[in-house]
Amino acid sequence: MARALVEGLTKAGPNPSAAKLRRALDSTTLDLGGYRLAFTAKNHSGSGFVDVAVLDTDGRMVR
């Protein structure tokens, strides 16, 4: 998501504001190595992908 924020701030131009950032992201599509983010004026979620991870007591992922 950091890359999406950087892209939005870049598109928002100098002196970005929350409104400029939102407008810039409203037309942003990013491919992050197969993970696609797409923002529109009506959909600000970016992605519908959901994953579940289970961690053991040592913080390692369990499969």
Backbone as CSV, one residue per row, in Angstrom:
resi,resn,N_x,N_y,N_z,CA_x,CA_y,CA_z,C_x,C_y,C_z
1,MET,0.815,-1.197,0.000,0.000,0.000,0.000,0.855,1.255,0.000
2,ALA,2.076,1.151,0.477,2.948,2.329,0.466,3.176,2.810,-0.964
3,ARG,3.318,1.866,-1.890,3.533,2.255,-3.288,2.324,3.010,-3.830
4,ALA,1.125,2.618,-3.427,-0.086,3.325,-3.854,-0.095,4.741,-3.290
5,LEU,0.326,4.895,-2.053,0.385,6.225,-1.441,1.391,7.104,-2.174
6,VAL,2.568,6.563,-2.476,3.584,7.329,-3.210,3.056,7.721,-4.585
7,GLU,2.405,6.797,-5.272,1.833,7.090,-6.587,0.795,8.206,-6.486
8,GLY,-0.075,8.124,-5.484,-1.096,9.151,-5.294,-0.499,10.509,-4.976
9,LEU,0.513,10.530,-4.119,1.156,11.796,-3.773,1.873,12.395,-4.980
10,THR,2.482,11.548,-5.786,3.150,12.026,-6.999,2.133,12.638,-7.959
11,LYS,1.010,11.950,-8.161,-0.028,12.453,-9.065,-0.721,13.697,-8.509
12,ALA,-0.754,13.835,-7.177,-1.408,14.989,-6.555,-0.611,16.270,-6.773
13,GLY,0.673,16.146,-7.094,1.495,17.313,-7.395,2.042,17.985,-6.145
14,PRO,2.670,19.150,-6.363,3.243,19.870,-5.215,2.128,20.358,-4.290
15,ASN,2.425,20.466,-3.041,1.451,20.898,-2.026,0.216,20.006,-2.001
16,PRO,0.388,18.692,-1.849,-0.778,17.801,-1.842,-1.650,18.031,-0.611
17,SER,-2.928,17.846,-0.796,-3.890,17.899,0.304,-4.649,16.576,0.300
18,ALA,-5.455,16.352,1.303,-6.249,15.121,1.350,-7.169,15.040,0.127
19,ALA,-7.775,16.157,-0.250,-8.684,16.176,-1.405,-7.922,15.891,-2.703
20,LYS,-6.732,16.482,-2.867,-5.931,16.234,-4.074,-5.478,14.780,-4.136
21,LEU,-5.101,14.228,-2.985,-4.672,12.828,-2.936,-5.827,11.916,-3.320
22,ARG,-7.010,12.167,-2.779,-8.174,11.353,-3.114,-8.488,11.421,-4.604
23,ARG,-8.470,12.614,-5.182,-8.737,12.760,-6.618,-7.667,12.050,-7.446
24,ALA,-6.425,12.126,-7.020,-5.340,11.455,-7.748,-5.511,9.940,-7.696
25,LEU,-5.898,9.407,-6.551,-6.072,7.962,-6.408,-7.333,7.469,-7.112
26,ASP,-8.303,8.354,-7.327,-9.558,7.954,-7.966,-9.373,7.398,-9.374
27,SER,-8.209,7.591,-9.956,-7.964,7.084,-11.311,-6.653,6.293,-11.368
28,THR,-6.310,5.635,-10.268,-5.029,4.938,-10.189,-5.218,3.429,-10.240
29,THR,-4.436,2.777,-11.096,-4.372,1.327,-11.153,-2.899,0.936,-11.079
30,LEU,-2.572,0.029,-10.186,-1.187,-0.424,-10.014,-1.121,-1.938,-10.069
31,ASP,-0.091,-2.448,-10.697,0.192,-3.882,-10.673,1.461,-4.058,-9.858
32,LEU,1.324,-4.661,-8.705,2.451,-4.852,-7.795,2.958,-6.280,-7.904
33,GLY,3.407,-6.646,-9.083,3.929,-7.995,-9.289,2.856,-9.065,-9.241
34,GLY,1.698,-8.795,-9.842,0.605,-9.754,-9.851,-0.506,-9.417,-8.867
35,TYR,-0.234,-8.547,-7.926,-1.252,-8.071,-6.988,-1.716,-6.716,-7.513
36,ARG,-2.962,-6.653,-7.978,-3.467,-5.457,-8.648,-4.287,-4.596,-7.700
37,LEU,-3.995,-3.308,-7.699,-4.774,-2.325,-6.964,-5.431,-1.396,-7.970
38,ALA,-6.716,-1.142,-7.799,-7.432,-0.231,-8.681,-8.369,0.627,-7.839
39,PHE,-8.218,1.924,-7.951,-9.055,2.871,-7.228,-9.897,3.651,-8.215
40,THR,-11.154,3.870,-7.887,-12.041,4.698,-8.699,-12.776,5.655,-7.771
41,ALA,-13.523,6.558,-8.362,-14.292,7.521,-7.565,-15.332,6.818,-6.692
42,LYS,-15.793,5.653,-7.122,-16.825,4.931,-6.365,-16.278,3.763,-5.554
43,ASN,-15.018,3.405,-5.749,-14.432,2.266,-5.035,-13.051,2.647,-4.521
44,HIS,-12.953,2.867,-3.224,-11.701,3.273,-2.609,-10.992,2.119,-1.898
45,SER,-11.485,0.900,-2.055,-10.864,-0.224,-1.343,-9.554,-0.678,-1.984
46,GLY,-9.390,-0.481,-3.268,-8.150,-0.860,-3.936,-8.122,-2.299,-4.392
47,SER,-8.554,-3.208,-3.532,-8.515,-4.631,-3.866,-9.548,-5.372,-3.024
48,GLY,-10.054,-6.449,-3.576,-10.982,-7.299,-2.834,-10.303,-8.544,-2.291
49,PHE,-8.970,-8.638,-2.472,-8.227,-9.819,-2.040,-8.183,-9.904,-0.520
50,VAL,-8.456,-11.110,-0.010,-8.375,-11.375,1.428,-7.608,-12.669,1.617
51,ASP,-6.723,-12.685,2.580,-5.968,-13.894,2.891,-5.961,-14.063,4.403
52,VAL,-5.853,-15.296,4.839,-5.818,-15.594,6.267,-4.494,-16.271,6.573
53,ALA,-3.869,-15.829,7.637,-2.624,-16.453,8.080,-2.782,-16.862,9.533
54,VAL,-2.240,-18.014,9.872,-2.259,-18.499,11.241,-0.816,-18.511,11.736
55,LEU,-0.582,-17.901,12.882,0.761,-17.834,13.455,0.842,-18.728,14.682
56,ASP,2.006,-19.378,14.863,2.189,-20.170,16.079,2.641,-19.230,17.197
57,THR,2.920,-19.785,18.364,3.273,-18.964,19.524,4.594,-18.232,19.351
58,ASP,5.429,-18.680,18.411,6.696,-18.000,18.126,6.554,-16.977,17.008
59,GLY,5.345,-16.785,16.483,5.105,-15.810,15.452,5.398,-16.314,14.044
60,ARG,5.616,-17.625,13.893,5.850,-18.197,12.571,4.545,-18.611,11.936
61,MET,4.483,-18.478,10.605,3.271,-18.829,9.892,3.108,-20.353,9.850
62,VAL,1.896,-20.799,10.134,1.558,-22.232,10.134,0.719,-22.507,8.897
63,ARG,1.018,-23.584,8.199,0.220,-23.947,7.010,-0.607,-25.154,7.296
